[in-house]
Amino acid sequence: MSEHATVRVIVDAANVVGSVPDGWWRDRRGAAVRLRDSLVPYAAAGLPGLPGPVEIVLVVEGAARGVDSVAGVRVASAPGSGDDLIAELAAAAVPDRECVVVTADRGLRQRVEAYGVRCVGPRTVRPLRRRGNECTG
């Protein structure tokens, strides 16, 4: 693995969006746009335990397809299964660079860990937020 290659961080949009019951199901595309925008600062700053800059790839599928990329976050629209595209992007990243996948999907984690990819959960990019006495995240 090259020491100077930027770490690729692949975000499973459906899984991360679905980790917070904030009404995302009423507007899946809008939820993906909000997630994309919230990821922008991580491109330069990095993730906890992973200093920046990092390359962020947000994988969207289904009703969220067609979300545009922005500076710092490349959006990849899966023609079919988002998990298949994530596995393909992860496999292509290694062994040339470190790759991290953000998902809580156990099956996807097993697939990409077989390539030597590290996985982290959705809370890495969507920290718990307190609203009154309830915790969301």
Secondary structure, 3 states (H helix, E strand, C coil): CCCCCCEEEEEEHHHHHCCCCCCHHHCHHHHHHHHHHHHHHHHHHEECCEECCEEEEEEECHHHCCCCCECCEEEEECCCCHHHHHHHHHHHHCCCCCEEEECCCHHHHHHHHCCCCEEECHHHCCCCEEECCEEEC
